[in-house]
Amino acid sequence: MAFGDNGNRKKTGFEKLTLVVVIIMLLVTVGAIFASALGALTR
């Protein structure tokens, strides 16, 4: 693991928040791609 992490330590609140933000950004990006594709198809 990065920064010498050892095994199963509890994730900090900051790590959880970062993970959630990353997932939301991915979903938004994929959603935007689908929306633009659908928009191009329905035109």
C-alpha atoms as one frame of an Amber mdcrd trajectory, in Angstrom:
protein
   0.000   0.000   0.000   1.030   3.611  -0.426   2.767   5.468   2.406   3.597
   2.266   4.271   0.049   1.340   5.234  -0.073  -1.918   7.187  -3.029  -4.207
   6.626  -6.646  -3.578   7.558  -6.748  -0.225   9.261  -9.973   1.714   9.459
 -10.508   4.240   6.710 -10.575   7.823   7.908 -13.545  10.067   7.216 -11.426
  11.999   4.733 -10.626   8.842   2.764 -14.305   7.854   2.651 -15.258  11.361
   1.518 -12.615  11.289  -1.211 -13.843   7.902  -2.410 -17.456   9.114  -2.528
 -16.454  12.263  -4.455 -14.479  10.208  -6.981 -17.410   7.820  -7.515 -19.839
  10.734  -7.963 -17.504  12.362 -10.501 -17.264   9.086 -12.437 -21.057   8.711
 -12.463 -21.510  12.310 -13.631 -18.936  11.836 -16.390 -20.548   8.612 -17.620
 -23.977  10.231 -17.387 -22.810  13.198 -19.472 -21.384  10.871 -22.122 -24.670
   8.940 -22.296 -26.703  12.150 -22.372 -24.705  13.569 -25.271 -24.916  10.254
 -27.147 -28.684  10.095 -26.643 -29.003  13.739 -27.639 -27.101  13.094 -30.855
 -29.243  10.035 -31.619 -32.594  11.720 -30.982 -31.777  14.791 -33.052
